[in-house]
Amino acid sequence: MDTAANARTFEAAGAEGAASTGAPIDLDHLRRYTLGDARLEQEILWLFIDQAPTTVDALKCARTSKDWVMAAHTLKGSARAVGAWRLAKLAEQAEQLGGPTDHAACDQVLRRLDEATAEARAHIVALEAPA
């Protein structure tokens, strides 16, 4: 199996796991990369959630197809890396739009990206709250 196919299989398995729990972040997926290092997980999650709104803003400001696709692809990759499967799927939908030409479709996906980003942020903040 080639590397890309292997990665898609791994991501699909992670997405199924996150979907079954309903969590915005698949911590089991992230832990595979951090070897269970909680401090590293925390750092990665905060880097992700600090950067995600900037990338969504880049989509909102994109004037060319190249800028749109690059921002969507960046968001998709970073969301997949931390196991934010819903956010990754929405970023993939944005990427498939190919650019900011269909304003109604772009507005819809941007609203959904904002919601998913807020949901992921709330989940990450909740992870920090004392039990």
Residue frames relative to the residue before (quaternion, step in Angstrom):
aa qw qx qy qz dx dy dz
M 1.0000 0.0000 0.0000 0.0000 0.00 0.00 0.00
D 0.4226 -0.7132 0.4904 0.2690 3.59 -0.85 0.88
T 0.7008 -0.4974 0.3202 0.3986 3.55 -1.28 0.43
A 0.6621 0.5061 -0.3162 0.4533 3.60 0.90 -0.88
A 0.6605 0.4921 -0.3107 0.4744 3.59 0.92 -0.84
N 0.6290 0.5349 -0.3232 0.4624 3.57 1.03 -0.80
A 0.6544 0.5058 -0.3064 0.4712 3.59 0.96 -0.86
R 0.6475 0.5135 -0.3252 0.4596 3.60 0.96 -0.83
T 0.6343 0.5242 -0.3283 0.4638 3.58 1.00 -0.78
F 0.6566 0.5113 -0.2967 0.4685 3.57 0.94 -0.92
E 0.6696 0.4923 -0.2973 0.4699 3.59 0.92 -0.91
A 0.6376 0.5244 -0.3303 0.4575 3.59 0.97 -0.80
A 0.6471 0.5069 -0.3188 0.4718 3.58 0.96 -0.83
G 0.6596 0.5036 -0.3044 0.4677 3.58 0.98 -0.80
A 0.6405 0.5255 -0.3200 0.4596 3.56 1.00 -0.83
E 0.6346 0.5166 -0.3295 0.4710 3.58 1.01 -0.75
G 0.6485 0.5218 -0.3159 0.4554 3.58 0.98 -0.82
A 0.6740 0.4811 -0.2944 0.4771 3.57 0.92 -0.88
A 0.6366 0.5341 -0.3329 0.4457 3.57 0.99 -0.80
S 0.6601 0.5151 -0.3200 0.4434 3.58 0.99 -0.75
T 0.7088 0.4151 -0.2668 0.5041 3.62 1.09 -0.57
G 0.3883 -0.7329 0.4718 0.2991 3.59 1.15 -0.48
A 0.4748 0.6880 -0.4318 0.3388 3.59 1.25 0.09
P 0.5003 -0.6641 0.4659 0.3027 3.61 -1.02 0.76
I 0.7551 0.2263 -0.1416 0.5988 3.59 1.21 -0.48
D 0.2985 -0.7398 0.5801 0.1646 3.56 -0.87 1.00
L 0.2245 -0.8230 0.5099 0.1109 3.55 0.02 1.31
D 0.5853 0.5644 -0.3806 0.4405 3.61 1.08 -0.56
H 0.6301 0.5255 -0.3231 0.4715 3.57 1.04 -0.80
L 0.6730 0.4959 -0.2954 0.4625 3.58 0.86 -0.97
R 0.6549 0.5378 -0.3132 0.4287 3.57 0.96 -0.85
R 0.5587 0.5882 -0.3954 0.4306 3.59 1.15 -0.41
Y 0.7114 0.4418 -0.2453 0.4884 3.55 1.11 -0.70
T 0.7375 0.4094 -0.2230 0.4886 3.57 1.10 -0.66
L 0.3472 -0.7577 0.4710 0.2888 3.56 1.35 -0.10
G 0.6983 -0.5078 0.2563 0.4345 3.53 1.08 0.84
D 0.4240 0.6921 -0.4766 0.3378 3.61 1.23 0.25
A 0.3335 -0.7973 0.4731 0.1711 3.57 -0.16 1.33
R 0.6444 0.5157 -0.3316 0.4570 3.62 0.98 -0.76
L 0.6502 0.4999 -0.3129 0.4790 3.57 1.00 -0.80
E 0.6180 0.5379 -0.3391 0.4623 3.60 0.99 -0.81
Q 0.6567 0.5164 -0.3009 0.4599 3.55 0.91 -0.98
E 0.6664 0.5028 -0.3045 0.4587 3.58 0.88 -0.91
I 0.6608 0.5030 -0.3054 0.4659 3.58 0.91 -0.90
L 0.6616 0.5106 -0.3137 0.4507 3.59 0.90 -0.90
W 0.6795 0.4754 -0.3033 0.4694 3.59 0.93 -0.83
L 0.6103 0.5240 -0.3560 0.4756 3.61 1.04 -0.65
F 0.6498 0.5280 -0.3071 0.4525 3.54 0.96 -0.93
I 0.7482 0.4207 -0.2451 0.4506 3.57 0.67 -1.06
D 0.5992 0.5259 -0.3668 0.4795 3.60 1.21 -0.33
Q 0.7171 0.4540 -0.2454 0.4684 3.57 1.04 -0.80
A 0.5762 0.6391 -0.3791 0.3403 3.61 1.00 -0.76
P 0.6780 0.4738 -0.3296 0.4552 3.67 0.78 -0.80
T 0.6094 0.5438 -0.3507 0.4582 3.59 1.09 -0.64
T 0.6670 0.4875 -0.2983 0.4781 3.56 1.00 -0.81
V 0.6181 0.5117 -0.3412 0.4896 3.60 1.04 -0.71
D 0.6343 0.5209 -0.3265 0.4688 3.60 1.00 -0.77
A 0.6133 0.5369 -0.3478 0.4634 3.60 1.07 -0.69
L 0.6140 0.5198 -0.3426 0.4853 3.59 1.09 -0.66
K 0.6633 0.5217 -0.3034 0.4425 3.58 0.88 -0.94
C 0.7337 0.4135 -0.2186 0.4930 3.57 1.10 -0.74
A 0.4539 0.7115 -0.4469 0.2967 3.60 1.23 -0.21
R 0.1597 -0.7924 0.5854 0.0628 3.54 -0.90 0.99
T 0.7421 0.3108 -0.1959 0.5606 3.56 1.24 -0.35
S 0.6309 -0.5268 0.4126 0.3927 3.54 -1.25 0.41
K 0.6280 0.5478 -0.3360 0.4389 3.57 0.99 -0.83
D 0.6736 0.4882 -0.2949 0.4700 3.60 0.89 -0.92
W 0.6405 0.5325 -0.3147 0.4551 3.57 0.99 -0.87
V 0.7006 0.4703 -0.2721 0.4627 3.57 0.77 -1.07
M 0.6422 0.5256 -0.3323 0.4482 3.59 0.95 -0.80
A 0.6723 0.4821 -0.3007 0.4746 3.61 0.91 -0.87
A 0.6582 0.5022 -0.3141 0.4646 3.61 0.92 -0.86
H 0.6591 0.5103 -0.3045 0.4610 3.57 0.96 -0.87
T 0.6280 0.5349 -0.3198 0.4660 3.58 1.02 -0.80
L 0.6731 0.4865 -0.2879 0.4769 3.56 0.90 -0.94
K 0.6302 0.5358 -0.3317 0.4536 3.58 0.96 -0.84
G 0.6906 0.4926 -0.2830 0.4476 3.58 0.84 -0.94
S 0.6919 0.4610 -0.2957 0.4703 3.58 0.86 -0.87
A 0.6303 0.5220 -0.3399 0.4633 3.60 1.04 -0.69
R 0.6465 0.5056 -0.3169 0.4754 3.58 0.98 -0.78
A 0.6299 0.5638 -0.3399 0.4121 3.57 0.96 -0.78
V 0.7591 0.3482 -0.2042 0.5106 3.60 1.01 -0.75
G 0.5331 -0.6470 0.4019 0.3684 3.58 1.25 -0.09
A 0.4015 0.6720 -0.5063 0.3618 3.58 1.13 0.65
W 0.1229 -0.8773 0.4597 0.0623 3.55 0.60 1.24
R 0.6459 0.5059 -0.3450 0.4559 3.64 0.90 -0.78
L 0.6578 0.5025 -0.3005 0.4738 3.56 0.93 -0.88
A 0.6431 0.5210 -0.3169 0.4631 3.58 0.99 -0.82
K 0.6522 0.5138 -0.3143 0.4604 3.60 0.96 -0.85
L 0.6562 0.4987 -0.3073 0.4757 3.58 0.97 -0.81
A 0.6356 0.5128 -0.3251 0.4769 3.59 1.02 -0.78
E 0.6251 0.5252 -0.3327 0.4719 3.57 1.06 -0.72
Q 0.6302 0.5173 -0.3301 0.4757 3.59 1.01 -0.76
A 0.6350 0.5178 -0.3239 0.4730 3.58 1.00 -0.81
E 0.6435 0.5288 -0.3153 0.4549 3.56 0.94 -0.91
Q 0.6787 0.5060 -0.2857 0.4491 3.57 0.96 -0.88
L 0.5407 0.5972 -0.4074 0.4301 3.59 1.21 -0.35
G 0.3630 -0.7967 0.4241 0.2316 3.55 1.23 -0.48
G 0.7900 -0.2176 0.1362 0.5567 3.58 1.18 -0.13
P 0.6356 -0.5830 0.3758 0.3390 3.54 -1.30 0.25
T 0.3467 0.7789 -0.4704 0.2277 3.61 1.05 0.65
D 0.7076 0.3607 -0.2383 0.5590 3.60 1.04 -0.73
H 0.2631 -0.8324 0.4668 0.1414 3.55 0.14 1.33
A 0.6500 0.5170 -0.3309 0.4480 3.60 0.93 -0.80
A 0.6721 0.4826 -0.2952 0.4779 3.60 0.90 -0.91
C 0.6468 0.5163 -0.3179 0.4627 3.59 0.97 -0.82
D 0.6480 0.5125 -0.3205 0.4634 3.58 0.92 -0.87
Q 0.6583 0.5125 -0.3141 0.4530 3.57 0.94 -0.85
V 0.6951 0.4568 -0.2927 0.4717 3.60 0.81 -0.91
L 0.6264 0.5334 -0.3421 0.4539 3.60 1.05 -0.66
R 0.6276 0.5170 -0.3351 0.4759 3.60 1.01 -0.74
R 0.6770 0.4851 -0.2902 0.4713 3.56 0.93 -0.88
L 0.6222 0.5252 -0.3351 0.4741 3.60 1.09 -0.67
D 0.6258 0.5251 -0.3336 0.4705 3.59 1.00 -0.78
E 0.6585 0.5080 -0.3043 0.4645 3.59 0.95 -0.89
A 0.6877 0.4816 -0.2847 0.4626 3.58 0.86 -0.95
T 0.6261 0.5241 -0.3331 0.4716 3.59 1.07 -0.70
A 0.6522 0.5009 -0.3094 0.4775 3.59 0.97 -0.85
E 0.6371 0.5260 -0.3198 0.4639 3.57 1.02 -0.80
A 0.6570 0.4957 -0.3067 0.4780 3.59 0.94 -0.86
R 0.6335 0.5265 -0.3262 0.4638 3.60 0.97 -0.83
A 0.6619 0.5024 -0.3105 0.4616 3.59 0.85 -0.93
H 0.6416 0.5227 -0.3201 0.4611 3.58 1.00 -0.80
I 0.6631 0.5003 -0.2986 0.4699 3.57 0.93 -0.89
V 0.6356 0.5129 -0.3229 0.4783 3.59 0.98 -0.84
A 0.6568 0.5187 -0.3088 0.4518 3.60 0.94 -0.87
L 0.5985 0.5623 -0.3605 0.4424 3.59 1.10 -0.59
E 0.6742 0.5052 -0.2768 0.4622 3.56 1.17 -0.64
A 0.5628 0.6276 -0.3853 0.3753 3.57 1.20 -0.52
P 0.5081 -0.6409 0.4695 0.3327 3.57 -0.99 0.77
A 0.4948 -0.6862 0.4555 0.2772 3.56 -1.03 0.80
